[in-house]
Amino acid sequence: MAKVNGLGQALYVQGYDLSSDASALSGAGYTQELLDTTSIDLSAMERITGRLDATLSVNGWFDNAAGKGHAAYLASSKLPTGDRVVTYQMGTAIEGASYIMNAKQATYDVANQSGSALATTATFSSNASVTGFEGSAYAVMLDAGATTYTSTTNGTSVDQAASSAAGSVAVLQFISGSSVSSLVAKIQHSANNSSWSDIITFSTISADTPTAEIVSMEGTVNRYVRVQYTLSGTNAKCQMSFHRK
């Protein structure tokens, strides 16, 4: 790995591709409570760690076109109350870094400033409501960015150097489709890069509208991982990110 610039980034919220609407992003990471446990016999502070948390802030430009920011940030003209699946991808290469979040959306604000286009700000806070997932994590991309699939496909194998025993979390962002009657997305693993088996299967998608899902599993994850898409339809544009716990 090497240092990278901030070019060629992408942002997806609940299946909406907001890459062309976002202008800046901050908070893609973690915060951790530090709990004071200092006793009277010490001359310096003593702390233990507490809960993890994460807050993501996205600055952008107002866009009320179909499938863009205004539609993505609202639900029935109000802020969404359910969980939102967020993926921030740091480039477009398979095995590249991404950041995944299961979140509640806290704000969506529009600002009108003289000499500037209408600007927006949306904020998200992680929510540990998915069993086996703490709400946010750094991941690797198993697609080369948002990818359009035209038929059933086995993805490129990603070598993660060794197996692990604590399970994994994966995020599927389904951005768009064309006459998609059935799309089954899976994560598969292999010990030898030859024989593959399923470890994560997402809910079947049977419409063309944007959607997203986070799935967690427990147990062994072998060294090699890949995506598999089984498609009935013309086109399916997807992005998959994977975190080994």
C-alpha positions as CSV (number, residue, x, y, z in Angstrom):
1,M,0.0,0.0,0.0
2,A,1.0,3.6,-0.5
3,K,0.0,7.2,0.1
4,V,-2.9,8.2,-2.0
5,N,-4.6,11.4,-3.1
6,G,-8.2,12.3,-2.7
7,L,-9.1,11.8,-6.4
8,G,-11.5,9.3,-7.8
9,Q,-13.5,8.8,-4.5
10,A,-17.1,7.7,-4.4
11,L,-20.0,7.9,-1.9
12,Y,-23.1,5.6,-1.7
13,V,-26.0,6.1,0.7
14,Q,-28.6,3.3,0.7
15,G,-27.9,2.5,-3.0
16,Y,-27.8,6.1,-4.2
17,D,-24.6,7.1,-5.9
18,L,-23.8,10.6,-4.5
19,S,-20.3,10.8,-5.8
20,S,-21.1,13.7,-8.1
21,D,-23.0,15.6,-5.5
22,A,-20.5,15.4,-2.6
23,S,-17.8,18.0,-2.3
24,A,-16.1,17.1,1.0
25,L,-16.3,14.4,3.6
26,S,-15.1,14.2,7.2
27,G,-15.2,11.7,10.1
28,A,-14.7,8.5,8.2
29,G,-13.3,6.6,11.2
30,Y,-13.9,6.0,14.8
31,T,-14.1,7.6,18.2
32,Q,-13.7,5.7,21.4
33,E,-14.9,6.7,24.9
34,L,-12.1,7.1,27.4
35,L,-13.5,6.4,30.9
36,D,-11.8,8.1,33.9
37,T,-10.7,5.5,36.5
38,T,-8.1,7.6,38.3
39,S,-7.7,6.6,42.0
40,I,-6.5,8.8,44.8
41,D,-3.1,7.2,45.0
42,L,-2.1,8.3,41.4
43,S,-0.5,11.5,40.3
44,A,-1.7,11.2,36.7
45,M,-4.9,10.3,34.9
46,E,-5.8,6.6,34.4
47,R,-8.3,5.6,31.8
48,I,-10.0,2.6,30.3
49,T,-11.7,2.3,27.0
50,G,-15.5,2.4,26.5
51,R,-17.9,2.4,23.6
52,L,-16.9,3.0,20.0
53,D,-18.7,5.6,17.9
54,A,-18.5,7.2,14.5
55,T,-20.0,10.3,12.9
56,L,-19.7,11.0,9.2
57,S,-20.4,14.5,7.7
58,V,-20.9,15.0,4.0
59,N,-20.8,18.4,2.3
60,G,-22.1,18.7,-1.2
61,W,-24.3,20.5,-3.7
62,F,-28.1,20.6,-3.9
63,D,-29.3,18.2,-6.6
64,N,-32.9,17.3,-7.0
65,A,-32.5,15.1,-10.1
66,A,-33.8,11.6,-10.0
67,G,-31.6,9.3,-7.9
68,K,-29.4,12.2,-6.6
69,G,-28.8,13.8,-3.3
70,H,-32.1,15.5,-2.5
71,A,-34.0,12.2,-3.0
72,A,-31.3,10.2,-1.2
73,Y,-31.3,12.3,2.0
74,L,-35.1,12.4,2.4
75,A,-37.9,10.0,3.0
76,S,-41.4,11.3,2.4
77,S,-40.1,14.8,2.6
78,K,-38.6,14.2,6.0
79,L,-35.4,12.7,7.4
80,P,-35.4,8.9,7.3
81,T,-35.9,7.2,10.6
82,G,-34.6,3.8,9.7
83,D,-31.0,2.7,9.4
84,R,-29.0,3.9,6.4
85,V,-26.2,1.9,4.8
86,V,-23.2,4.2,3.8
87,T,-20.1,3.3,1.8
88,Y,-17.2,5.7,1.2
89,Q,-14.8,4.2,-1.3
90,M,-11.3,5.6,-1.5
91,G,-10.6,4.9,-5.1
92,T,-11.9,2.4,-7.7
93,A,-9.5,-0.5,-7.5
94,I,-10.3,-4.0,-6.2
95,E,-8.7,-4.5,-2.8
96,G,-8.7,-0.7,-2.4
97,A,-9.8,0.8,0.9
98,S,-13.4,1.7,1.7
99,Y,-15.3,2.7,4.8
100,I,-18.7,1.1,5.7
101,M,-21.3,2.3,8.1
102,N,-24.7,1.3,9.4
103,A,-26.0,4.6,10.5
104,K,-28.9,6.9,11.5
105,Q,-29.1,10.1,9.5
106,A,-29.0,13.1,11.9
107,T,-29.2,16.1,9.5
108,Y,-29.8,17.3,6.0
109,D,-29.4,21.1,5.6
110,V,-29.4,23.3,2.6
111,A,-27.5,26.6,2.6
112,N,-27.8,29.5,0.2
113,Q,-24.7,31.6,0.2
114,S,-24.0,34.6,-2.0
115,G,-21.7,33.7,-5.0
116,S,-22.1,30.0,-4.5
117,A,-24.4,27.2,-5.7
118,L,-26.8,25.8,-3.2
119,A,-24.8,23.8,-0.7
120,T,-25.9,20.8,1.5
121,T,-24.7,19.1,4.6
122,A,-25.8,15.7,5.8
123,T,-24.5,13.9,8.9
124,F,-24.7,10.2,9.9
125,S,-24.0,8.5,13.3
126,S,-23.1,4.8,13.5
127,N,-25.7,2.4,14.8
128,A,-24.8,-1.0,16.2
129,S,-28.2,-2.6,15.3
130,V,-26.8,-5.2,12.9
131,T,-25.9,-8.3,14.9
132,G,-22.1,-8.9,14.9
133,F,-21.3,-5.4,13.6
134,E,-20.3,-2.4,15.7
135,G,-21.7,0.1,13.2
136,S,-18.6,1.2,11.2
137,A,-15.4,-0.3,9.9
138,Y,-12.7,0.0,7.3
139,A,-13.1,-2.5,4.5
140,V,-11.7,-3.6,1.1
141,M,-13.5,-3.3,-2.2
142,L,-14.4,-6.5,-3.9
143,D,-15.6,-4.6,-7.0
144,A,-13.6,-2.1,-9.0
145,G,-15.9,0.7,-7.8
146,A,-19.5,0.7,-8.9
147,T,-19.6,-2.0,-11.6
148,T,-22.3,-2.9,-14.1
149,Y,-22.9,-6.6,-14.4
150,T,-24.8,-7.9,-17.5
151,S,-24.8,-11.6,-16.6
152,T,-24.0,-14.0,-13.8
153,T,-20.4,-13.4,-12.7
154,N,-17.8,-14.7,-10.4
155,G,-15.7,-11.7,-9.2
156,T,-11.9,-11.4,-9.1
157,S,-10.3,-13.3,-6.3
158,V,-8.8,-11.2,-3.5
159,D,-5.9,-12.7,-1.5
160,Q,-6.0,-11.5,2.1
161,A,-2.8,-13.4,3.1
162,A,-4.3,-15.7,5.8
163,S,-7.5,-17.1,7.1
164,S,-9.3,-15.8,10.2
165,A,-11.7,-17.1,12.7
166,A,-13.9,-14.1,13.9
167,G,-16.2,-13.8,11.0
168,S,-16.8,-10.9,8.5
169,V,-19.2,-8.1,7.5
170,A,-20.1,-7.2,3.9
171,V,-22.0,-4.3,2.4
172,L,-23.9,-4.4,-0.9
173,Q,-24.8,-1.2,-2.6
174,F,-27.3,-1.8,-5.4
175,I,-27.3,1.4,-7.4
176,S,-29.4,0.7,-10.4
177,G,-30.8,-2.0,-12.7
178,S,-32.5,-2.6,-16.0
179,S,-35.3,-5.1,-15.9
180,V,-33.8,-6.9,-12.9
181,S,-36.1,-9.7,-11.9
182,S,-33.6,-11.4,-9.7
183,L,-30.1,-10.6,-8.4
184,V,-28.5,-12.8,-5.8
185,A,-25.2,-11.3,-4.5
186,K,-22.9,-13.5,-2.4
187,I,-19.5,-13.4,-0.8
188,Q,-17.5,-16.6,-1.3
189,H,-14.3,-17.8,0.3
190,S,-11.6,-20.3,-0.6
191,A,-8.6,-21.8,1.1
192,N,-6.8,-22.6,-2.2
193,N,-8.2,-20.0,-4.7
194,S,-9.9,-22.9,-6.5
195,S,-12.7,-24.5,-4.5
196,W,-15.3,-21.9,-3.4
197,S,-18.1,-21.8,-0.9
198,D,-20.6,-19.2,0.3
199,I,-20.2,-17.3,3.5
200,I,-22.6,-14.4,3.0
201,T,-25.8,-14.2,0.9
202,F,-27.7,-11.0,0.6
203,S,-31.4,-10.6,0.2
204,T,-32.6,-11.2,-3.4
205,I,-33.1,-8.0,-5.3
206,S,-36.1,-8.1,-7.7
207,A,-36.5,-4.4,-8.8
208,D,-34.4,-1.7,-10.4
209,T,-34.6,0.9,-7.5
210,P,-31.6,1.7,-5.3
211,T,-31.1,-0.3,-2.1
212,A,-28.4,-1.5,0.2
213,E,-27.8,-4.1,2.9
214,I,-25.2,-5.1,5.5
215,V,-24.8,-8.7,6.5
216,S,-22.5,-10.1,9.2
217,M,-21.4,-13.7,9.7
218,E,-19.4,-15.5,12.4
219,G,-16.8,-18.2,12.1
220,T,-13.9,-19.0,9.8
221,V,-13.1,-16.9,6.7
222,N,-10.6,-18.5,4.4
223,R,-7.7,-16.7,2.8
224,Y,-9.3,-15.8,-0.5
225,V,-12.6,-14.0,-1.0
226,R,-14.6,-12.9,-4.0
227,V,-18.1,-11.8,-5.0
228,Q,-20.6,-13.7,-7.0
229,Y,-23.6,-12.2,-8.7
230,T,-26.4,-14.4,-10.1
231,L,-28.4,-12.1,-12.4
232,S,-31.7,-12.4,-14.2
233,G,-32.1,-9.1,-16.0
234,T,-30.1,-6.8,-18.4
235,N,-27.9,-4.7,-16.2
236,A,-27.2,-4.5,-12.4
237,K,-24.8,-1.8,-11.1
238,C,-23.4,-2.8,-7.7
239,Q,-20.6,-2.1,-5.3
240,M,-19.5,-4.6,-2.7
241,S,-17.2,-4.0,0.3
242,F,-15.9,-6.6,2.7
243,H,-14.5,-6.4,6.3
244,R,-12.8,-9.3,8.0
245,K,-13.4,-9.1,11.7
